[in-house]
């Protein structure tokens, strides 16, 4: 067994269903930094529809993150995801 870290490719979409609401700000912030470094200019954050708690958490992080140029609800997902455009 190797002690080498496993590299997971960064994709354009991050599904946040597996994370607790308290962990979402740190996860989203880290994901945005890595996605930006990987050259992605648009990402989709899947938070689910429910009561909007995770959507609010995600969008409050996006409002403050300097790597985010703009963001909006993904209308095709009926408020279940947010699209963020990253700065170049």
C-alpha angles and dihedrals in degrees: 000000000000126000089210114122116251111241114220116196116242111239132196092252132056119193109208098188092103094058131083114241090245090059098047099087092055093042093049093046092050092045092051091052094049093043090051092048089050090057098252112150099184129035135179120220113199110207102155131240107260115117094329098252096127091040089056093048092049094047093047089055091048092051091059102036113103091209091065116088095179142337139195141173114276097241091196089065096051092241093316095116141028126218116215125194112210127214116257 
